[in-house]
Amino acid sequence: MSLLWIPLLTIAGIVVPVMTSRHGRRTCVNATLVAPLLALALALSQAPAVLAGDVVSLQIPWMPLLGLDLALRIDGLTLLFALLILGIGSLILYYAGHYLSADEDDGRFLAYMMLFMTAMLGIAMADNLILLWLFWELTSISSFLLIGFWGHRSDARRGARMALAVTGAGGLALLAGFLLIGQAAGTFALGEVLAAGDVVRASEHYTLIVALVLFGAFTKSAQFPFHFWLPHAMAAPTPVSAFLHSATMVKAGVFLMARLNPALGDTALWSLCLTLAGLATMLYAAWFALLERDLKGILAFSTVSHLGLITLLLGLGSPLALAAAAFHILNHAIFKAALFMSVGIIDHEAGTRDIDRLGALWSMMPLTGTLTLLAGAAMAGIPPFNGFLSKEMLLDQSLQTGLLGALSGIIPLLVVLAATLSVAYSLRLIWSLFFAAPKLTREEKAQPPLKVHDPARGMLAPGLFLAVMSLLVGLFPMTLADPLVSAASLAIQGASTPELNLALWHGLNLPLLMSAIAVAGGVVVLRQQRRFAAVATLFPARDASRIFEAAVVRVIKAALWLTLRLENGSLQRYQALLILCALAMVGIGLMKLDTLTGAAGLQSLDAMLVLGAALAIFGAIGSALSHRWRLVSILMLSVVGLMVSLAFVRFSAPDLALTQLSVEVVTMILMILALFFLPQRPPLLVSGRRILRDLILAVAMGLVIAMLNYALLTRETLSIADYFLRESVPGGGGSNVVNVILVDFRGFDTFGEITVLTLAGLATFKLLNRLKLFMPAGNVEGIRWSQQRHPMILAVVSQILLPLALLVSVYIFLRGHNQPGGGFIAGLITATALLLQYMARGHDWTRARLPVSYPVIAVSGLAVALATGVGSWLFGYPFLTASFGHFHLPLIGDFELASAMLFDLGVFLAVVGATLMILVNLGRVTTIHRPSLEER
Amino acid sequence: MEALFSLVVGVLTACGIYLLLRGRTFPVIIGLSLLSYAVNLFLFSSGGLRTNSAPVIGASISPTDPLPHALVLTAIVIGFAMTAFVVILAVRARSELGSDHVDGQQGEEGDTR
């Protein structure tokens, strides 16, 4: 379990700085350091086993169906990275405490750093591909927050955006790659994937996998051609650059390639991609490092170059090259973090990072100078520093490779060239900063010279520690580095490794000569630096951020163009497009059908059917044709509704017929009411072209639907009906299967449905608030409407009908479980009967006799239904489990009382409440009781 | 008979779609109702069209598939809730905008199309 504590500690560490930042900078930093240091100790406690070659792992199932486990591991490679992340990370946190100016939000900064640390640690420790990917994305997000920490600066915002876009795109590609790997290997567990390397390499998608994974890794590690985001990420505060852009995040890509080497590596494709990308990156970035004027820019390009070096080593792929890659990851992190810290110090003290404005700093800041000198020498690869050792190994391995066939000799040449450039920019950094005089323009010379001095010891200490480490590792590689590097290279290779012989002196050999050439060449290049700079001016400067921004702007413009095309604010346009898409899709489906008529037998027609169909068609076409004569249109619509109800009667659906009929009544009342508020005769403003288009769309859609329905009707269908028919009486206690389905089998659906109904009612309540009315006094022809508001005959008849209707509705409700009927229908009948009272006698009269609040009724109906459902929990059953029993009442006879009945009562109340809420409110608007401006 | 049923459903759909594409709120509401009828009939027919076989145990020898009935019953009631909401939305839109055009503007020839 101690494995789990390592990330848990750093997660806990995220909140520590936020909580402690008000107690002062020092307390905050010290408190924040506790978690990573403890985590480091925990990681180191696993070291003995790991260095002996074991893999310590922990598996906790998380989402086993997705293959996602909370699986962690520590092997040599993880240990190496954990040391960098937690060790160098702690030093940088300490350094950041001194670097940030007093008024900056250190709590937020340190919290972001800890978030990033957690994410990075997760990548290193994950033993599951999906988990690894989750942490990978988290590093992208947290690095976005860190690069953009100074959000008031536009370069910081732009740099952060670019980093997120590039690494985010890589992350998505990586996910696709991982999914393919998982598919090929049959598992997402990292250990099993690494062991199944042969299967993955033989997979048909291997090329695609390599492309996707390398896209992710190259974007993250800023490899050519995705290198451009890293120099712009230097807008971040320097501790961020030191941590993310030298020691850790950009190493994530390299880490990934190393991690997956046993599964994907050792093929020509893999080696070639890595070698070529590595070589190109190494040379290209080293050249730009030489030309750059911004100190952090120099370090950024040099980082890119060194990452290229590591990629190249991974591409060479021999056991010693892989070991050298692991070794260089360690070495580079040490000296580059130290260099970033020293540049941060100079920026902090001098207020500028322009290498031309700085110079002759040695006398003023000797300690910073020493730090830069040590770390810079390591970067140049000069003995006896650690950078020399891994570079020697690269030179040696570049001579051994036969990757490019007869062209292989070009690799050592290019490596020496890159090493030469590397010596040159390292020496330039040291020489221009500390020994040469600043190259000032005339105006700058007029200003007083820079007065700088060494910073507080706390700011120097972490950098000096790392610089001394790079010397010590160079001097005693076998003691300090060999165990770790051997364990890491074991993990990279997935098989046993040859004995490493890390030493400064290997005798006089070819690599040593190449090193000497590189150093000598570097000095020459440095002396001629001005000429190189002059050559560089021949090429037009290409600012990657400009290109990137321009691309983003282009994408946005294209999206805008498309959006304006599709979304011009016309509902008619949207609907036409939607129908067109639906047509296309259904059309494709129909095309795949061999024949429209299926195997099922056809039924014969009779006169009633033909008459009904004719009436329905007449009604539909009539209502479409007469849509400007709105009352006629509604009447035509009601013909269709009636025919639909009759169709339900004919085809054995009594429940549906009853429901349709009662809904029909309520809908018609609603529509006629609404007519009162809408224009009576809209102007005819429509072009023939538009009518033709709509007709074509409508007829095509109707045709397609008719064909679809015909195809459906003439085919035998498999149904789950048997289950419901069988279980209705024994399981649900009712013989009306439709009702049993509604209140019992699929009670949850019904519950959702009455909720929607109630919500619609409540929403209309709100919509009718503060309504401005257009109330006409007469019809289109100008005839005033009748002033006799409540005809006597209707009033009398409706009063007589009310008790009868309520009786019918109770009857329908009670028998609903066994005979056609139920809560829905009973509710609608009750609502209609009450509505009739409103219509016959007016709102005031009815209101005085029926002082109830319909929203309360609807909501209490919901409450009853919910209580019935929850009630089954009390008896230890799942939500909405129904129970029932038989009872005998005198006169009425035997009947069943089921808990489903109570649920149906809830349905009944909700339907009554919601229906009346809608209609009575709309009706009320015409009276003096309309919701006023005060009522909200 | 299957062909006739399909024809009715198709005509209802076509009329519904045509009305949906009109520029005023009221025809759109009518169109929506017509389309609901068509959809309900379509779904209903997926259980088979049979006479004298109501899905009530004991009332018929071989009851028809009750599931589409339950689904359509739900759809009818939800359809009512939706129609009611749209109707009142249309009333409200007219009162706010002074027009019953679906795009919320009293248009010229070009807009109303």
Interface residues (C-beta under 8 A of the other chain):
Chain A: G569 S570 L571 Q572 Q575 A576 I579 L602 Q603 S604 L605 L609 V610 A613 A616 I617 A620 I621 S623 A624 H627 R630 S633 I634 L637 V640 G641 V644 A647 F648 R650 F651 S652 A653 P654 D655 L656 T659 Q660 V663 V666 T667 L670 M671 A674 L675 F677 L678 P679 P682 L685 V686 S687 R689 R690 D694 L695 L697 A698 V699 M701 G702 L703 I705 A706 M707 L708 N709 Y710 L712 L713 T714 T717 S719 I720 A721 F724 L725 S728 V729 S735 N736 V737 V738 I741 L742 R746 D749 T750 E753 V756 L757 A760 G761 A763 T764 L767 L768 L771 K772 L773 F774 N818 Q819 P820 F824 V911 A914 T915 I918 L919 L922
Chain B: M1 E2 A3 L4 F5 S6 L7 V8 V9 G10 V11 L12 T13 A14 C15 G16 I17 Y18 L19 L20 L21 R22 G23 R24 T25 F26 P27 I29 I30 G31 S33 L34 Y37 A38 N40 L41 F42 F44 S45 S46 G47 G48 L49 R50 T51 N52 S53 A54 P55 V56 I57 G58 A59 S60 P63 T64 D65 P66 L67 H69 A70 V72 L73 T74 I76 V77 I78 G79 F80 A81 M82 T83 A84 F85 V87 I88 L89 A90 V91 R92 R94 S95 E96 G98 D100 V102 D103 G107 E108 E109 D111 T112 R113
